Amino acid sequence: MSIFTFMAAGACLLLCPAGPALLAAEAATDGGTHPAVAVFMDFDSKPGDASVKVMKHEAEALLKASGVALNWQMLDPSHGTNPAAGLVVVRFRGRCRVEAWPQPGEDEAPVGTHTLGFTHISNGHVLPSSEIECDQIRKALQYLAPDSTPSERQRAFGLAMGRVVAHELYHILARTTSHAEEGLARATQSLRDLVTAPSMDFGPRDSQAMGQAFTAKR
């Protein structure tokens, strides 16, 4: 399994790559239609609506330059749990809900490395199935101001999730296990930046790689 690491004041984020045949629908936007991938979400514990909204917006914004749109849906267990052509399954593990106040351990600076997410690989192929570790992502909230409001905590958590998900989608859409030297596709990022950086972007080549690899498989 290929690993991607977000470093921060002693903490890391691990993510992984991507998968085979992705066949998608077209999504209508203001500028016309764009290829779209269905992202099926499965939560151990569903985040607040505000966090989910920010997560979706951030991931969509980060992938905009690739020309690939995202069609978010909840995973229906009755329809099976295995990823298939045309969709990506993203499972959010652990406690994904952010309380209005810091939880035990959240007021301590993260130390060491922490796996925030990964994408499954089989026989050298990157699969369209990722897992996001909510308990580890919540540690990034330590970098918020002590007097941060409930809405600020919700937004920060959603922002961090969106950036982790976007990195996973980079591997999936570009069908690559490699990393870039700069931008959100690089191997190391600051955990603090996940919740405080005004913007985090993919490099032009990485956005192009996602768009070209995805549309080539349609």
VEXVORO-129617 format. One record per atom (N, C-alpha, C): y, x, z; residue in one letter. Coordinates in steps of 0.001 Angstrom, whole numbers, padded with zeros to 6 digits, always signed. Example, Ala and Ser with C-alpha at 12.3 -4.5 7.8 and 13.67 -1.06 7.14 Angstrom:
<rs>
-005690+013190+007800A-004500+012300+007800A-003300+013200+007800A-002250+012850+007080S-001060+013670+007140S+000030+012900+007870S
</rs>
This chain:
<rs>
-001187+000846+000000M+000000+000000+000000M+001237+000882+000000M+002136+000668-000927S+003357+001451-001001S+004340+000970+000044S+005033+001905+000678I+005916+001550+001791I+007368+001901+001490I+008256+001028+001901F+009694+001269+001799F+010261+001223+003195F+011148+002142+003547T+011639+002234+004910T+013148+002074+005015T+013567+001152+005864F+014979+001011+006194F+015180+001729+007513F+015900+002838+007497M+016146+003563+008735M+017417+003035+009370M+017455+003099+010675A+018663+002736+011378A+018662+003485+012673A+019740+003915+013179A+019851+004464+014520A+018495+004529+015184A+017563+005079+014540G+016240+005189+015120G+015268+004105+014711G+015677+003165+013867A+014753+002089+013484A+014545+002069+011985A+013416+001524+011542C+013119+001479+010112C+012652+000113+009658C+012765-000055+008368L+012234-001249+007724L+011245-000825+006667L+010055-001342+006717L+009045-001013+005715L+008837-002203+004800L+008860-001944+003515L+008646-002978+002518L+007728-002461+001423L+007205-003342+000603C+006319-002933-000473C+006524-003685-001773C+005749-003331-002815P+005891-003755-004200P+005154-004981-004708P+004979-005014-005912A+004993-006218-006664A+003852-006581-007557A+003974-007609-008300G+002766-008093-008844G+002708-008498-010284G+001502-008730-010678P+001080-009059-012012P+001788-010284-012572P+001195-010830-013574A+001733-011933-014353A+002567-012930-013602A+003839-012933-013891L+004761-013916-013331L+005290-014743-014494L+004894-015979-014537L+005312-016865-015613L+006204-017907-014981L+007452-018036-015433A+008378-018893-014710A+009068-019909-015564A+009679-020851-014875A+010457-021886-015546A+011849-021359-015827A+012658-022172-016489E+014043-021802-016724E+014912-022498-015691E+015888-021789-015179A+016806-022382-014218A+018172-022537-014865A+018769-023703-014692A+020090-023949-015260A+021154-023382-014344A+022114-022652-014923T+023245-022133-014175T+024500-022451-014956T+025640-022085-014385D+026913-022348-015060D+026972-021654-016412D+026236-020523-016523G+026296-019778-017769G+025162-020108-018714G+024401-021158-018415G+023286-021523-019282G+021987-021468-018521G+020917-021069-019184T+019622-020993-018517T+019199-019549-018316T+018507-019321-017213H+018008-017987-016889H+016553-018121-016480H+015756-017070-016708P+014380-017120-016226P+014393-017241-014707P+013512-018043-014169A+013493-018263-012726A+012091-018076-012175A+012023-017536-010983V+010747-017390-010300V+010748-018336-009106V+009626-019015-008900A+009488-019903-007752A+009110-019070-006532A+009900-019172-005483V+009629-018445-004243V+009162-019456-003200V+007872-019406-002874F+007297-020323-001899F+007334-019683-000512F+008001-020345+000429M+008192-019819+001775M+007225-020457+002756M+006730-019632+003672D+005838-020109+004730D+006275-019449+006030D+006697-020244+007013F+007214-019714+008270F+006250-019970+009427F+006018-018934+010243D+005305-019151+011504D+006155-020046+012398D+007449-019766+012424S+008416-020602+013143S+009681-020626+012299S+010045-021807+011819K+011147-021935+010871K+012488-021557+011512K+013281-020734+010810P+014612-020373+011310P+015541-021582+011286P+016718-021414+011865G+017713-022465+011788G+018143-022650+010342G+018588-023842+010008D+018993-024129+008632D+020085-023179+008150D+020992-022804+009052A+022094-021908+008674A+021559-020550+008232A+020558-020027+008947S+019984-018728+008593S+019278-018793+007250S+018537-019869+007012V+017817-020021+005748V+018798-020115+004590V+019882-020842+004787K+020890-020989+003738K+021506-019641+003374K+021847-018843+004388V+022433-017522+004146V+021420-016611+003483V+020161-016662+003918M+019107-015838+003323M+018985-016113+001830M+018915-017385+001474K+018777-017747+000064K+019980-017264-000740K+021168-017497-000216H+022392-017122-000936H+022455-015616-001158H+022107-014835-000122E+022166-013381-000228E+021148-012855-001230E+019916-013350-001166A+018876-012902-002106A+019258-013256-003536A+019778-014454-003741E+020192-014878-005077E+021324-013997-005607E+022279-013684-004736A+023410-012847-005140A+022947-011444-005508A+021997-010903-004751L+021506-009560-005009L+020707-009472-006311L+020077-010572-006713L+019289-010581-007947L+020077-011083-009153L+021293-011511-008945K+022080-012104-010026K+022211-011182-011224K+022467-009889-010966A+022651-008935-012060A+021393-008755-012899A+020236-009092-012341S+018979-008950-013086S+018794-010086-014086S+019541-011170-013900G+019396-012329-014772G+018267-013254-014367G+017613-012955-013250V+016508-013789-012762V+017014-014689-011647V+016780-015991-011788A+017166-016963-010775A+015993-017236-009848A+016291-017761-008649L+015249-018055-007672L+015182-019551-007408L+013975-020070-007415N+013740-021485-007141N+012949-021571-005836N+013649-021893-004732W+013049-021857-003399W+012277-023139-003109W+011084-022980-002548Q+010275-024123-002150Q+009472-023765-000906Q+009077-024785-000162M+008200-024562+000984M+006758-024562+000497M+005947-023673+001040L+004543-023593+000667L+003781-024769+001267L+003017-025440+000454D+002196-026562+000898D+000770-026065+001095D+000310-025935+002354P-001038-025413+002625P-002140-026181+001907P-001910-027453+001639S-002934-028256+000987S-003163-027834-000457S-002219-027048-001002H-002352-026586-002383H-002884-025164-002461H-003367-024656-001321G-003904-023302-001314G-002852-022298-000878G-003288-021082-000601T-002372-020071-000082T-002295-018825-000947T-003036-018770-002023N-003027-017572-002861N-001930-017633-003908N-001208-016516-004133P-000178-016487-005162P-000787-016668-006539P-000061-017270-007439A-000551-017497-008795A+000554-017188-009778A+000209-017229-011056A+001203-016939-012083A+002378-017885-011950A+003582-017328-012006G+004769-018160-011976G+005388-018326-010617G+004797-017743-009585L+005380-017915-008260L+005147-016692-007386L+005964-016612-006350V+005851-015570-005340V+005692-016279-003999V+004787-015801-003181V+004608-016359-001848V+005191-015380-000835V+006108-015866-000013V+006719-015038+001024V+006421-015681+002371V+005665-014976+003194R+005318-015489+004513R+006163-014787+005566R+006800-015574+006416F+007663-015049+007471F+006894-015119+008784F+006535-013944+009299R+005692-013861+010482R+006524-013752+011765R+005940-014227+012863G+006588-014089+014159G+007609-015173+014447G+008480-014900+015421R+009500-015868+015836R+010728-015680+014958R+010909-016604+014026C+011991-016477+013049C+013251-017243+013455C+013217-017856+014608R+014382-018617+015050R+015246-017746+015948R+016539-017759+015705V+017473-016955+016488V+018167-017841+017514V+018070-017442+018769E+018729-018193+019833E+020205-017810+019909E+020959-018594+020629A+022394-018343+020736A+022697-017135+021611A+021716-016696+022378W+021922-015580+023284W+020868-014510+022997W+021150-013266+023351P+020159-012209+023115P+018875-012478+023890P+017743-012188+023261Q+016443-012342+023888Q+016017-011008+024509Q+015008-011027+025397P+014535-009777+026000P+014239-008724+024940P+014826-007562+025116G+014604-006476+024169G+015643-006410+023073G+016363-007510+022827E+017358-007527+021753E+018644-006820+022146E+018815-006536+023445D+020016-005846+023883D+019784-004344+023989D+018628-003897+023518E+018299-002477+023540E+018353-001905+022136E+018881-000689+022011A+018970-000059+020699A+017561+000195+020152A+017275-000214+018905P+015958+000010+018309P+015642+001508+018239P+014429+001861+018586V+014001+003260+018557V+012712+003362+017754V+012591+004413+016967G+011384+004611+016191G+011432+003865+014872G+010285+003600+014304T+010205+002907+013024T+009637+001510+013217T+010107+000595+012415H+009693-000793+012531H+009409-001360+011140H+008266-001958+010974T+007914-002580+009702T+008557-003949+009637T+009468-004133+008692L+010148-005411+008551L+009540-006282+007466L+008807-005670+006549G+008201-006466+005492G+007343-005607+004585G+006421-006242+003873F+005604-005518+002906F+005061-006481+001873F+004716-005926+000731T+004131-006699-000363T+002727-006170-000634T+001792-007071-000830H+000391-006692-000999H+000128-006036-002354H-000812-005102-002345I-001224-004402-003561I-002746-004435-003625I-003284-004665-004812S-004738-004698-004992S-005117-003901-006236S-005984-002934-006046N-006439-002101-007167N-005287-001503-007958N-004267-001087-007243G-003123-000463-007884G-002104-001428-008449G-002385-002738-008370H-001462-003745-008890H-000665-004359-007741H+000622-004476-007947V+001480-005098-006948V+001343-006612-007077V+000985-007263-006000L+000762-008702-006016L+002027-009477-005639L+002181-010681-006136P+003359-011495-005810P+003210-012190-004463P+002952-011419-003442S+002753-011963-002103S+003317-010985-001077S+004324-011437-000345S+004996-010573+000627S+004944-011175+002023S+005095-010319+003023E+005183-010770+004406E+006422-010153+005039E+007165-010983+005749I+008405-010563+006399I+008214-010684+007905I+008552-009634+008650E+008352-009602+010091E+009630-009998+010820E+009719-011260+011204C+010929-011777+011844C+011225-011102+013187C+010180-010838+013975D+010396-010231+015286D+011074-008873+015164D+010731-008133+014104Q+011339-006822+013903Q+012755-006944+013344Q+012972-007894+012444I+014302-008079+011867I+015296-008495+012941I+014840-009279+013906R+015747-009723+014978R+016323-008558+015761R+015636-007410+015749K+016143-006241+016473K+017464-005755+015901K+017726-006092+014634A+018993-005683+014020A+020181-006391+014670A+019916-007500+015348L+021003-008250+015986L+021636-007453+017119L+020960-006389+017561Q+021524-005537+018607Q+022837-004915+018163Q+023031-004802+016860Y+024238-004174+016338Y+025412-005133+016224Y+025211-006383+016581L+026319-007329+016591L+027141-007141+017859L+028376-007612+017846A+029221-007529+019031A+028604-008344+020164A+028701-007872+021397P+028110-008586+022534P+028590-010039+022646P+029806-010286+022197D+030353-011643+022310D+030203-012433+021008D+029255-012032+020165S+029053-012747+018902S+028651-014197+019182S+029143-015086+018340T+028896-016508+018522T+027522-016895+017963T+027014-018061+018345P+025733-018524+017794P+025741-018563+016272P+026827-019021+015673S+026896-019089+014214S+026904-017698+013597S+027537-016730+014257E+027546-015355+013755E+026148-014740+013823E+025406-015051+014879R+024038-014545+015004R+023138-015166+013943R+023309-016456+013714Q+022521-017131+012684Q+022797-016536+011316Q+024087-016310+011024R+024464-015761+009725R+023917-014343+009554R+024046-013525+010595A+023585-012137+010521A+022079-012072+010288A+021343-012935+010955F+019887-012938+010792F+019513-013365+009371F+020196-014380+008867G+019946-014818+007497G+020283-013737+006486G+021374-013012+006738L+021795-011930+005853L+020717-010842+005810L+020228-010467+006990A+019195-009427+007064A+017917-009880+006353A+017500-011122+006576M+016302-011621+005906M+016480-011633+004393M+017656-012044+003935G+017909-012085+002496G+017803-010719+001858G+018270-009701+002555R+018228-008344+002024R+016811-007779+002029R+016037-008104+003059V+014645-007665+003094V+013853-008359+001982V+014039-009669+001855V+013349-010424+000809V+013727-009899-000572V+015009-009609-000782A+015461-009110-002081A+014780-007790-002425A+014612-006914-001449H+013933-005642-001720H+012492-005887-002142H+011822-006817-001448E+010451-007136-001821E+010392-007702-003238E+011333-008571-003560L+011349-009166-004897L+011625-008118-005972L+012357-007079-005620Y+012585-005984-006572Y+011249-005396-007002Y+010390-005085-006038H+009081-004523-006366H+008255-005521-007175H+008322-006779-006780I+007518-007807-007451I+007977-008028-008887I+009268-008198-009078L+009789-008499-010410L+009722-007298-011339L+010041-006117-010804A+010003-004901-011632A+008587-004347-011756A+007663-004886-010958R+006273-004448-010962R+006167-002934-010772R+006811-002481-009692T+006821-001048-009424T+006653-000772-007936T+006035+000352-007636T+005899+000782-006247T+006905+001890-005913T+007692+002278-006884S+008634+003379-006686S+009950+002885-006094S+010764+003841-005682H+012059+003531-005106H+013163+004287-005829H+014376+003801-005667A+015530+004419-006311A+016187+005417-005362A+017114+006181-005879E+017833+007145-005061E+019063+006534-004412E+019440+005352-004880E+020615+004698-004301E+020434+003183-004365E+021279+002474-003622G+021226+001018-003647G+020114+000441-002788G+019941-000860-002873L+018969-001555-002037L+017528-001204-002387L+017307-000618-003542A+015946-000240-003945A+015550+001141-003440A+016439+001841-002752R+016073+003167-002264R+015172+003049-001035R+014549+004153-000643A+013532+004125+000407A+014103+004034+001810A+015347+004430+002014T+015917+004447+003359T+017270+003747+003396T+017417+002855+004364Q+018673+002149+004572Q+018948+002080+006066Q+020169+001797+006414S+020531+001636+007817S+020189+000234+008295S+019487+000147+009400L+019181-001153+009989L+020470-001866+010386L+021434-001089+010817R+022737-001664+011169R+023365-002350+009956R+023205-001727+008778D+023801-002296+007571D+023202-003652+007206D+021975-003888+007619L+021338-005164+007300L+022141-006344+007830L+022830-006128+008953V+023580-007237+009556V+025093-007057+009519V+025566-005845+009214T+027011-005616+009277T+027661-005207+007958T+026897-004638+007027A+027492-004179+005764A+028025-005369+004964A+029275-005282+004482P+029848-006380+003688P+029006-006686+002457P+028405-005647+001875S+027567-005865+000689S+026535-004755+000574S+025395-005103-000006M+024339-004154-000337M+023853-004567-001708M+023801-003627-002639D+023475-003981-004021D+022374-003098-004589D+021730-003613-005626F+020797-002808-006407F+021596-002008-007423F+021089-000843-007793G+021722-000077-008848G+021534-000775-010184G+022398-000504-011161P+022294-001140-012481P+020917-000994-013118P+020328+000189-013007R+019009+000409-013611R+017932-000439-012939R+018050-000622-011627D+017063-001403-010896D+017171-002881-011252D+018402-003370-011383S+018599-004761-011792S+018053-004978-013201S+018319-004003-014072Q+017829-004093-015449Q+016301-004071-015484Q+015700-003233-014643A+014241-003126-014605A+013614-004450-014177A+014233-005122-013207M+013708-006417-012771M+013757-007435-013893M+014908-007531-014546G+015070-008515-015611G+014154-008269-016788G+014057-007026-017203Q+013239-006697-018371Q+011752-006873-018096Q+011277-006416-016949A+009854-006520-016631A+009448-007968-016429A+010324-008749-015828F+009998-010146-015562F+009935-010954-016850F+010965-010807-017685T+010983-011591-018924T+009898-011135-019898T+009494-009875-019815A+008447-009373-020710A+007104-010021-020417A+006940-010514-019189K+005672-011113-018789K+005653-012625-019037K+006759-013217-019403R+006829-014657-019558R+006197-015115-020876R
</rs>
